Amino acid sequence: MFSLFFYGIQQDIKLFCVAPLVCAIFRFLFIVLYGNYTSLSGQWKKFYHCFRYGFWWGMDWNTYVLLDSAVLVSLPGAFLPDWFAAGDQVRAVGISVYLAVLYAAFVGKLIFYYHYRDIYNKTLWMGKNADKKNLLDIFFHQNHGVLVLLSFVPFVFGCYHLSLAWLSTPTLAYPAFDSDAARYAFHFSVVAAVTVLFYYFRYGGSFNHANKPEWDEIPTVVKEDIFLAKATIDDLVALEIIWKHPPHELLNHTDEEAAPKIAAVIPKADWRDAEQPLRLFARTAQGARIAPPQHIFYLLAESYEQAPLDAPYASLHIADGGKEFCADPHAFSVPNFLSAGLLSQPSLVSLLLGVYDAGLEFNETEAFWHGTLPTALPIQLRALGYRSAFWYGGELNWGSLQHFLPALGFDEMHGGPDFCPTDAPRTWLGVYDDVFLTEAGKKIQESDDGTPVLHFLYTTSNHGPYTIPVDTYGYSVERVMPDAPEAVRKSRIAQRKLGCYWYTDWALFRFVRQMKEIYPDSLFVVTGDHAMRALPFDCGISHRKGPTLREHAGDFFALWHRELTPDLFAGNKIGGHMNIFPTLMELIAPKNHEYLSLFPPLTEKLSGVVTPHHWLTETHIGTFDDNYCQPLDADDEIRVPSDGGPLRDLRDGWCELSGWLGRHSELLR
């Protein structure tokens, strides 16, 4: 009986070798596809440690191949001859299923990295409330979904037959023994050795669970190269880390845990005794810098980022509207600007609510459907006599906006499909930008009764899978970018993204010009909801293969009013979404008007900007998620380890404050 188990456990050990080998191959392919390495000269050490540490870290999952095969196949096979006879086929099926899971996770990571320039991160949690049809549209039309799905067939077929071939290699024969004692000692030794083997590999080459590999212990020589450090993490390990740290984790913190961190941003010791702690952030306006406009147009453009406006990419001409807007002598723009979130919903919610959403999805929280915070944008502008209207290119059921917006204080809410023609062209997310903005402009004029009003307009078109027929709007490679690198002009994939960005830029600033003519006293605010990878670095637009950190995270922001002058803004070259509202108040509010803002206006000199994900100073930009930074003027991909220093305390404080507010719904008005 034990002889059958002895044979089976050898097969299990063979199988045990397969998964880490496949993981290493996937790691190699990821590095080849996305790493910017032209030579291995002088870099062998960090690659060695990358694969070594990745091997041990991956054993957190891969050792279960040994355990499951031993428990489910070898052990019962020792008692059931028929099950033993089918053992290799069962093992081959089992390992093929597991490798298919690894393959799915790997392909998913490639797609995720293509869009976000990062391995799996907490952004995945936001997918549960995303438009599933849009995700499918992106998968099939932008990421070759059909080919990806078809590739599983040869992959699984190959895994099954190669596994059978590997299992057919010779094994050690069961030895003969002169005594029962020797035989039982051998049996015990085999079982003990397998048990020791399992735990040794399970704990990453150690017998102490505390020594298991983790991010903080990645060898320094690897961690200095942030891309390679991320490549070290096997995909299932990365997914497990995300699963253990859901975005709503802040809501599970106790007030006692949060209070010391919040103290970093509310320096008053008695803040917890205040009826409404946010009132401790009261500011007093210094007096209107411009004549208060009758119309404020606040345009939030989907994925409209800063990098395409930068000088090195001038030959692309996809952001000429934005450049012209910023070049106006009465415009003010900030070239180094951070969004409030990595995705649309947290950015939008933070801008409107006045506190960082921090991935808590306040818009999906029922308490915020019935009340809001006193920092909310519409409520505070109402105190200045402004009513507010929200215009969105998509359906208002996206992100539960139909519930969230009224609670914020919006007087009107309009979804594109509700006021645009029924046959208006649209993507899964919303009506095409030019139609949406044109129809919104008509409705704005029709409803104009002389009352001061904020029009918050949010576009949708600059989004994957980038299938808008931009050529029908005048886009062509020859007309728009005749001097762009040849690889850019000939790349069908690059042209789809660049064309869509050009289209949004064209539609956005055409609307601005029209409203300027109709309402010349208006104040215009234009920003992107977040940055997105628009530039095709794989097509030779730079000597780099990827963006700098500033290009990766930098959002667009600009203001315009006919009375604006640059001297109003204290020489600021850095800023963020949360500085927009207090800036509006300092521009239009009368002297001594009190308003609430957690963050300073751009009319005051900023020394730093902190968001839940990034930090910014006048010289550097950094990320809290990965703990590295880069000079703002960097023209390479070298990133220096940095945890943000004192700025991290501020980040933790703002996030904990958001979690505290989420736990105390009694503070909502």
Residue pairs with C-beta under 8 A, 6 or more apart in sequence:
1 78
1 79
2 78
2 174
2 183
2 187
3 174
4 74
4 77
4 78
4 81
4 84
5 74
5 75
5 77
5 78
5 190
6 172
6 174
6 190
7 171
7 174
8 70
8 73
8 74
8 75
8 77
8 78
8 84
8 87
9 70
9 74
9 190
9 194
10 171
10 172
11 69
11 73
11 74
11 87
11 88
11 91
11 167
11 171
12 65
12 66
12 69
12 70
12 73
12 74
12 91
13 66
13 197
14 166
14 167
14 169
15 65
15 66
15 69
15 91
15 94
15 95
15 163
15 166
15 167
16 62
16 63
16 65
16 66
16 69
18 65
18 95
18 99
18 163
18 166
19 58
19 61
19 62
19 65
19 95
19 98
19 99
19 102
20 55
20 58
20 59
20 62
22 99
22 102
23 54
23 55
23 58
23 62
23 102
23 234
24 51
24 54
24 55
26 102
26 103
26 106
26 234
26 235
27 50
27 51
27 54
27 231
27 232
27 234
29 106
30 106
30 109
30 110
30 113
30 231
31 37
31 228
31 231
33 110
34 113
34 227
34 545
34 546
35 227
35 228
35 231
35 545
36 227
36 544
36 545
36 546
36 637
37 43
40 47
45 221
46 219
46 221
46 222
46 224
46 225
46 228
47 228
49 219
49 221
49 222
50 222
50 228
50 229
50 231
50 232
53 213
53 218
53 219
53 222
53 232
54 231
54 232
54 233
54 234
56 201
56 204
56 205
56 213
57 204
57 213
57 214
57 232
57 233
57 234
57 237
58 234
58 236
58 237
59 201
59 202
59 204
60 202
60 204
60 212
60 213
60 237
60 240
61 234
61 236
61 237
61 240
62 201
62 234
63 198
63 201
63 202
65 94
65 95
65 98
66 194
66 197
66 198
66 201
67 198
68 94
69 91
69 94
69 95
70 194
72 90
72 94
73 83
73 87
73 90
73 91
73 94
74 87
76 83
77 83
77 84
77 87
78 84
83 90
88 164
88 167
88 168
89 164
91 163
91 167
92 160
92 161
92 163
92 164
92 167
93 160
95 159
95 163
96 156
96 159
96 160
96 163
99 155
99 156
99 159
100 152
100 155
100 156
100 159
101 236
102 235
102 236
103 152
103 155
104 152
105 235
105 236
105 239
106 235
107 148
107 151
108 120
108 235
109 119
109 120
109 235
109 238
111 139
111 143
112 118
112 119
112 120
112 124
113 119
114 143
114 533
115 464
115 532
115 533
116 123
116 342
116 533
117 533
117 546
117 547
117 552
118 230
119 230
119 231
119 233
119 235
119 238
120 235
120 238
120 239
120 242
121 242
121 625
122 242
122 245
122 247
122 359
123 342
123 343
124 239
124 242
125 242
125 246
125 247
125 359
126 247
126 343
126 345
126 346
126 359
126 361
127 135
129 345
129 361
129 364
129 399
131 398
131 428
131 429
133 428
134 427
134 428
134 429
134 463
134 464
136 145
137 427
137 428
137 464
137 465
137 467
138 464
138 465
139 145
139 148
140 146
140 465
141 465
141 467
142 464
142 465
142 466
142 496
143 465
175 186
177 183
177 186
199 207
200 206
200 207
203 209
203 211
203 212
204 211
204 212
204 213
206 212
215 229
215 233
215 241
218 229
218 232
222 228
222 229
222 232
223 229
223 641
224 641
226 626
226 628
226 639
227 637
230 626
233 241
247 358
247 359
247 360
247 361
248 359
248 360
248 361
250 358
250 360
250 655
250 656
250 658
250 659
250 662
251 360
251 659
251 662
251 663
253 656
253 659
255 272
255 660
255 663
258 656
258 657
258 659
258 660
259 272
261 649
261 652
261 653
261 656
262 271
262 653
262 656
262 657
262 660
263 269
263 271
263 653
264 649
264 650
264 652
264 653
265 598
265 650
265 653
265 654
265 657
266 277
266 280
266 281
266 653
266 657
268 280
271 277
271 280
274 280
276 374
276 667
277 667
278 355
278 373
278 374
278 375
278 596
278 598
278 661
278 667
279 374
279 596
281 375
281 596
281 597
281 598
282 594
282 595
282 596
283 582
283 585
283 594
283 595
283 596
283 597
284 592
284 593
284 594
285 585
285 586
285 589
285 590
285 591
285 592
285 593
285 594
285 595
286 586
286 591
286 603
287 589
287 590
287 591
288 587
288 588
288 589
288 590
288 591
289 563
289 564
289 568
289 586
289 587
289 588
289 603
290 523
290 561
290 563
290 564
290 587
290 588
291 521
291 563
292 384
292 452
292 588
293 452
293 519
293 521
293 522
293 523
293 561
293 588
294 450
294 451
294 452
294 453
294 519
294 521
294 522
295 444
295 452
295 453
295 455
295 515
295 519
295 521
295 522
295 523
296 381
296 386
296 452
296 453
296 454
296 455
296 522
296 523
296 525
296 584
296 588
297 455
297 457
297 512
297 515
297 522
297 523
297 524
297 525
298 454
298 455
298 456
298 457
298 525
299 457
299 458
299 459
299 508
299 511
299 512
299 524
299 525
299 526
299 527
300 347
300 348
300 351
300 456
300 457
300 458
300 459
300 527
300 528
300 529
301 459
301 462
301 504
301 508
301 526
301 527
301 528
301 529
301 556
302 344
302 429
302 458
302 459
302 460
302 461
302 462
302 463
302 504
302 528
302 529
303 462
303 463
303 501
303 504
303 528
303 529
303 530
303 531
303 532
303 534
304 322
304 462
304 501
304 504
304 505
304 508
304 526
304 527
304 528
304 529
304 555
304 556
305 528
305 530
305 531
305 532
305 534
305 554
305 555
305 556
306 335
306 336
306 337
306 528
306 531
306 550
306 551
306 554
306 555
306 556
307 313
307 531
307 534
307 535
307 547
307 550
307 551
307 554
308 316
308 318
308 319
308 322
308 501
308 534
308 535
309 319
309 322
309 323
309 326
309 556
310 335
310 551
312 541
312 542
313 535
313 541
315 481
315 483
315 484
315 485
316 480
316 481
316 484
316 488
316 498
316 535
316 541
317 480
317 481
317 502
318 480
318 481
318 498
318 499
318 501
318 502
318 505
318 534
319 501
319 502
319 505
320 505
321 505
321 506
321 508
321 509
321 510
321 512
322 505
322 508
322 509
322 526
322 556
322 558
324 509
325 331
325 509
325 512
325 526
325 558
325 560
326 333
326 558
328 560
329 565
330 560
330 561
330 562
330 563
330 564
330 565
331 558
331 559
331 560
331 564
332 558
332 559
332 560
332 564
332 566
332 568
332 569
332 602
333 557
333 558
333 559
334 557
334 558
334 572
334 573
334 574
334 575
334 602
335 554
335 573
336 550
336 554
336 573
336 574
336 575
336 616
336 621
336 632
337 527
337 554
337 555
337 556
337 557
337 574
337 575
337 576
337 577
338 553
338 554
338 555
338 575
338 576
338 577
338 609
338 611
338 614
338 616
339 347
339 527
339 528
339 529
339 530
339 531
339 553
339 555
339 576
339 577
339 611
340 346
340 347
340 350
340 351
340 356
340 357
340 576
340 577
340 578
340 611
340 612
341 347
341 349
341 350
341 356
341 357
341 359
341 529
341 530
341 611
341 612
341 613
342 530
342 613
343 530
344 399
344 529
344 530
345 357
345 361
345 363
345 399
346 356
346 357
346 358
346 359
346 361
346 612
347 529
347 530
347 577
348 363
348 399
348 458
348 529
349 357
349 361
349 362
349 363
349 399
349 404
350 356
350 357
350 577
350 578
351 377
351 577
351 578
351 580
351 581
352 376
352 377
352 378
352 405
352 408
352 456
353 362
353 368
353 372
353 373
353 375
353 376
353 377
353 408
354 373
354 375
354 376
354 377
354 380
354 578
354 581
354 596
354 597
354 598
355 373
355 375
355 598
355 654
355 657
355 658
355 661
356 578
356 611
356 612
356 654
356 655
356 658
357 363
357 658
358 612
358 654
358 655
358 658
358 659
359 612
360 658
360 659
360 662
362 368
362 404
362 662
363 399
363 400
363 401
363 404
364 399
364 400
365 662
366 403
367 665
367 668
368 404
368 407
368 665
368 668
369 400
369 403
369 404
369 407
370 407
370 668
371 407
371 665
371 668
371 669
372 379
372 407
372 408
372 409
372 668
372 669
373 661
373 667
373 668
373 669
374 380
374 596
374 669
375 596
375 597
375 598
376 408
376 409
377 388
377 408
377 409
377 454
377 456
377 581
378 388
378 408
378 409
378 410
378 411
378 454
379 408
379 409
380 581
380 585
380 595
380 596
381 388
381 454
381 584
382 388
382 409
383 593
383 595
384 452
384 588
384 589
384 593
385 451
385 452
386 452
386 453
386 454
387 411
387 412
387 451
387 452
387 453
387 454
388 409
388 410
388 411
388 412
388 453
388 454
388 456
389 410
389 411
389 412
389 413
389 414
389 444
389 447
389 453
389 454
389 455
389 456
390 401
390 405
390 410
390 412
390 413
390 414
390 456
390 458
391 414
391 416
391 436
391 440
391 455
391 456
391 457
391 458
392 398
392 401
392 413
392 414
392 415
392 416
392 430
392 457
392 458
392 460
393 416
393 429
393 430
393 431
393 432
393 433
393 436
393 458
393 459
393 460
393 461
394 415
394 416
394 417
394 429
394 430
394 431
394 460
395 415
395 416
395 417
395 430
396 402
396 405
396 413
396 414
396 415
396 418
398 429
401 413
402 413
405 413
406 413
410 456
414 440
414 443
416 424
416 426
416 430
416 431
416 435
416 436
416 439
416 460
417 424
417 426
417 430
417 431
419 439
419 440
419 443
420 431
420 435
420 436
420 439
421 435
421 439
424 431
424 432
424 435
424 436
424 439
425 431
425 432
425 435
425 468
426 432
427 460
427 461
427 463
427 467
427 468
429 460
429 461
429 463
430 436
430 459
430 460
430 461
431 439
431 460
432 461
432 468
432 507
433 459
433 460
433 461
433 462
433 503
433 504
433 507
433 508
434 473
434 503
434 506
434 507
434 510
436 459
436 460
437 457
437 459
437 507
437 508
437 510
437 511
438 511
440 455
440 457
440 511
441 511
441 514
441 515
441 518
444 455
444 515
445 518
457 511
458 529
459 504
459 507
459 508
461 468
461 500
461 503
461 504
461 507
462 500
462 501
462 503
462 504
462 532
463 500
465 496
466 496
466 497
466 499
466 500
467 496
468 499
468 500
468 503
470 499
470 500
470 502
470 503
471 499
473 503
473 506
474 506
475 499
475 502
475 503
477 484
477 489
477 495
480 502
481 488
481 489
481 498
484 541
485 539
485 540
485 541
487 539
487 540
488 494
488 495
488 498
488 536
488 539
488 540
488 541
489 495
491 536
491 539
493 536
494 536
494 538
494 539
497 534
497 536
498 534
498 536
501 534
508 526
512 524
512 526
512 560
515 522
515 524
516 522
516 524
516 560
520 562
521 561
521 562
522 561
523 559
523 560
523 561
523 584
523 587
523 588
524 559
524 560
524 561
525 558
525 559
525 580
525 584
526 556
526 557
526 558
526 559
526 560
527 555
527 556
527 557
527 558
527 577
527 580
528 555
528 556
528 557
530 555
531 551
531 552
531 553
531 554
531 555
533 547
533 552
535 541
535 547
535 551
537 544
537 545
537 546
537 547
538 545
544 635
544 636
544 637
545 637
546 552
546 637
548 630
548 634
548 635
548 636
548 637
549 621
549 622
549 623
549 628
549 629
549 630
549 634
549 639
550 621
550 630
550 632
550 634
553 613
553 614
553 621
553 623
554 621
555 577
557 575
557 577
557 580
559 583
561 587
564 587
568 587
568 603
569 602
569 603
570 602
570 603
570 604
570 605
570 606
571 605
572 602
572 605
572 606
573 618
574 606
574 608
574 609
574 616
574 617
574 618
575 602
575 606
575 609
576 599
576 609
576 610
576 611
576 616
577 611
578 597
578 598
578 599
578 611
579 599
579 600
579 601
579 602
579 606
579 609
580 602
581 597
582 595
582 597
582 599
582 600
582 601
582 602
583 601
583 602
583 603
585 593
585 595
585 597
585 601
586 601
586 603
587 603
589 595
598 654
598 657
600 606
607 617
607 618
608 615
608 616
608 617
608 647
609 615
609 616
609 617
610 616
610 644
610 647
610 650
610 651
610 654
611 651
612 624
612 651
612 654
612 655
613 623
613 624
613 625
614 621
614 622
614 623
614 624
615 621
615 622
615 623
615 624
615 629
615 644
615 647
615 648
615 651
616 622
617 647
618 632
619 631
619 632
620 629
620 630
620 631
620 632
620 642
621 629
621 630
621 632
622 628
622 629
622 630
622 642
622 644
622 647
623 629
624 643
624 644
624 648
624 651
627 641
627 642
627 643
627 644
628 639
628 640
628 641
628 642
629 639
629 640
629 642
629 644
630 638
630 639
630 640
644 651
661 667
